[in-house]
Amino acid sequence: MALRTVAFQVLKFAFSLWLTASFVFMMARLLPAGQTPKGMNESDAATYGAADAASRNRLKADFQKRTGLDKPLFYFKVLLKGQKVADQLKPSPIDQPWVSEAVLRHGKEETTRFYDLWQQWFRQAPEQSNRLLLPELLSWAYLDVYAERKIQENEIAEALRVSQKPSSNQLLTAWQNLVDQPAPIYYYFPVLEWQGRDNVYHHWITQLLQGNLGSSSQDYELVSTKIKDGAAISIALGLLGLLAALLVSFFAGLYFTQNPLSPFTFLLRQFMFVLDSIPAFLIALSLLGVFLLIGGSVFPSFEADNDDSFWRYVASPSILLGSLCVSLLIIPHLTLQFHRSLASQTSALYQRTALAKGLTFQKTLLKHLVPNALLPTITLVSEVVIGLMAGILVVEITFSLPGIGSLLTKSILNADYPVLVGLTLMLLTFRLVVVGLTEMVYRWADPRMRNN
């Protein structure tokens, strides 16, 4: 494989990996409890249920400051030209909503004039007037229907007319000039605003490159540690089950092709069709039941931090039974597809030519049929490996194994979003790696692609 091709594949993989991580980041920002402490968004929460709105807002602001979520989301943001102009006025936080809408709807000049008079009036007016007029302005800012907004504008004007403050007349005039002046059309054009590197995405991707996925919201343990402990069990299950399935499928496919009319071939193929239609949980429960009936025991459940040697770890009844179950889930599919691929090659012209020249069927099978039949099987194996997590999830729950599947289930049930995001990122990365390796192996195995 040419160096240029390898470099292109590496660049494509790196770009896909960055795109996947960025997508996971954006989806994580949309999680319901991503911006608040755990339990605040729950309707039956006892921790924050008795607190007033101001206390909850303070808790939320403190949480976002501690976790760095109070920073801008990305390096830049897309906003309307009018919103950018409104930010230049630097209004107080309490006035920010209605000032931004006023600039967007009616332009900067009239809004600036009204806002300057408003600040003077707000400091001099009675507190009762302030409490009445400010909510009216905020309500006006959130109204999108034109008719409702005009009604609200009239109510604000009426409130200023009945005010006893001398400066109210000037403020009323400024208000009427404001609502009568439309904003320029270019205020609704989108613009980009650079926000610097001190943003949530930059810190998140930097921590990710360092292997830091955050802490669990359930027990505050590092997410990377949880995934590492669970991955050891899932990898053992997957590797043992996949290797056993590949060996059985290879030799079974050869036997079916060499003995197509054998009664044993017919019975075994029918058995595989039936086995392929049985749900995974039923196979796992059946294996567990048979093992317990013959006197076996898989309890107490396997612990991830066991200090035993590697071979004793692999020889654990839970791991062996789980691996057997995983292999039974994928053996029928791999065997039948490999046999179908071999059978399609037996009628090829090169096969008939080799037989006509005196080669035995056994030699043509191993020298010509198998290499050509393995090419589509490579893609099939990659799909099986990617989908293996579904079977491992069922096996881990059935045999009480604390692997990735069990960790994913617990994170969903406990709303442990940092762990859920970390697992999602890991599984998507695993998929990208498998697809990339499959493409490279296919290029190496297929002479047509290797020589092109």
Residue pairs with C-beta under 8 A, 6 or more apart in sequence:
1 440
1 443
1 444
1 450
5 443
9 436
9 439
9 440
13 432
13 436
16 432
16 436
17 429
17 432
20 425
20 428
20 429
20 432
21 205
21 208
21 425
22 201
22 205
24 421
24 424
24 425
24 428
25 201
25 204
25 205
27 421
27 424
28 34
28 417
28 421
29 73
29 200
31 417
31 421
32 41
33 40
33 41
33 415
33 417
34 69
34 417
35 60
35 64
35 69
36 60
36 63
37 48
37 59
37 60
37 63
38 217
38 415
39 45
39 47
39 48
40 47
40 48
40 56
40 59
40 60
48 56
48 59
51 59
61 70
63 69
64 70
68 200
68 203
69 200
71 198
71 199
71 200
71 203
72 195
72 196
72 198
72 199
72 200
73 199
73 200
73 201
74 195
74 199
74 200
74 201
75 194
75 195
75 196
75 197
75 199
75 201
75 202
76 192
76 193
76 194
76 195
77 192
77 193
77 195
78 190
78 191
78 192
78 193
79 190
79 191
79 193
80 104
80 187
80 188
80 189
80 190
80 191
81 186
81 187
81 188
81 189
81 190
81 191
82 100
82 103
82 104
82 105
82 183
82 187
82 188
83 100
83 103
83 104
84 191
84 193
85 103
85 108
85 187
86 99
86 100
86 102
86 103
86 104
86 108
86 111
87 100
88 108
89 99
89 103
89 108
89 111
89 112
89 115
91 99
91 100
91 115
94 134
95 115
95 118
95 137
97 138
97 141
97 142
98 137
98 138
98 140
98 141
99 111
99 115
100 141
101 140
101 141
102 111
102 114
102 115
102 141
102 178
103 111
103 183
103 187
104 183
104 187
104 188
105 182
105 183
106 178
106 179
106 181
106 182
106 183
107 181
107 182
107 183
107 184
107 187
109 181
110 174
110 177
110 178
110 181
111 178
113 174
113 177
113 178
114 171
114 174
114 175
114 177
114 178
117 167
117 170
117 171
117 174
118 171
118 174
120 167
121 165
121 167
121 168
121 171
122 130
122 134
124 165
124 167
125 133
125 163
125 165
125 168
126 165
129 159
129 163
129 165
132 159
133 156
133 159
133 160
136 152
136 155
136 156
136 159
137 156
139 152
140 149
140 152
140 153
140 156
143 149
143 152
153 175
153 179
156 175
157 172
157 175
157 176
160 168
160 171
160 172
160 175
161 168
161 172
207 213
207 214
208 425
211 224
212 222
212 224
213 222
213 223
213 224
213 227
213 418
213 421
213 422
213 425
214 222
214 223
214 418
214 421
214 422
215 221
215 222
215 223
215 418
216 222
216 223
216 226
216 416
216 418
216 419
217 415
217 416
217 417
217 418
218 414
218 416
218 419
223 418
223 419
223 422
224 422
226 407
226 419
226 422
227 404
227 407
227 419
227 422
227 423
227 426
229 304
229 305
229 402
230 304
230 402
230 403
230 404
230 406
230 407
231 403
231 404
231 426
232 304
233 302
233 304
233 319
233 396
233 401
233 402
233 403
233 404
234 389
234 392
234 396
234 403
234 404
234 405
236 313
236 314
236 319
236 323
237 319
237 322
237 323
237 326
237 392
237 395
237 396
237 401
237 403
238 326
238 385
238 388
238 392
240 314
240 319
240 320
240 323
240 326
240 327
241 322
241 323
241 324
241 325
241 326
241 327
241 329
241 330
241 388
241 391
242 326
242 327
242 330
242 384
242 385
242 388
244 323
244 324
244 327
245 326
245 327
245 330
245 331
245 334
246 334
246 381
248 327
248 331
248 335
249 331
249 334
249 335
249 338
250 338
252 268
252 331
252 335
252 339
253 335
253 338
253 339
253 342
253 373
254 342
254 365
254 370
255 265
256 265
256 268
256 269
256 335
256 339
256 342
257 339
257 342
257 343
257 346
257 365
257 369
258 361
258 362
258 365
259 265
260 343
269 336
269 339
272 331
272 332
272 335
272 336
273 332
273 336
275 283
275 328
275 331
275 332
276 332
276 333
276 336
280 325
280 329
280 390
280 391
280 394
280 395
281 394
281 398
283 325
283 328
283 329
284 322
284 325
284 394
284 395
284 398
284 399
285 398
287 321
287 324
287 325
287 328
288 298
288 321
288 398
288 399
291 298
291 317
291 321
292 298
296 317
297 317
298 317
298 318
298 321
298 399
298 400
299 400
301 318
301 399
301 400
301 401
301 402
302 316
302 318
302 319
302 399
302 400
302 401
302 402
303 402
304 402
306 313
313 319
314 320
318 399
318 400
318 401
319 401
321 399
322 392
322 395
322 396
322 398
322 399
322 401
325 391
325 395
325 398
326 388
326 391
326 392
326 395
329 391
330 384
330 388
330 391
333 380
333 384
334 377
334 380
334 381
334 384
337 376
337 377
337 380
338 373
338 377
338 380
341 373
341 374
341 376
341 377
342 365
342 369
342 370
342 373
344 373
345 351
345 368
345 369
345 372
345 373
346 369
348 372
350 368
351 364
351 368
351 369
354 363
354 364
354 368
355 361
355 364
371 445
374 445
375 442
375 445
375 446
378 438
378 441
378 442
378 445
379 438
379 442
381 438
382 434
382 435
382 437
382 438
385 434
386 430
386 431
386 434
386 435
389 404
389 405
389 427
392 403
392 404
392 405
393 405
393 406
393 408
393 409
394 405
395 401
395 405
396 402
396 403
396 404
396 405
396 406
397 405
397 406
397 409
404 423
404 426
407 419
407 423
408 420
408 423
410 416
410 419
411 417
411 419
411 420
411 423
412 420
442 449
443 449
443 450
444 450
